[in-house]
């Protein structure tokens, strides 16, 4: 586990996202009970899933009051907007957040080849609609959107995305865990 302050410092160092904004967003997520709270003399400790959630919300650049909604959306977005049933294969990620968490686990404890593969990825977090896309080194793209939405259609007049290179993502996770 990593303290919230260590996470915010690492995100600023590896991703370049300002710590001050990160703290404000983290506070909103804590108030919505989406990130753990600390206590008197006890700093909040974040697990890998929490770090992935905070990173996704920061990079999707919501208005501050929209941060909890963005966090909940990342926990609900599925590959291609598929509506997954309970008997869907376990090889299909259940959400964008789950996908990021698995990639963070690979970055920490995967084989050297698997880590190198994640380093070649590019993660794009959409600003104006609920969307997340993963670009692999082979050129494949996986898009996560809310269930029932069309992943192949732009859902806003223009597209702006926060981009995190796989190299920075791996360095961030390895630095913290």
Buried (B, 14 or more C-beta within 10 A) or exposed (E): BBBBEBBBBBBBBBBEBEBEBBEBBBBBBBEEEBBBEEEEEEEBBBBBBBBBBBBBBBBBBBEEEBBBEBBBBBBBBBBBBBEBEEEEEEEEBBBBBBBBBBBBBBBBEBEEEBBBBBBBBBBBBBBBBBBBBBBBEEEEEBBBBBEEBEBEEEBEEEEEBBEBBBBBBBBBBBBBB
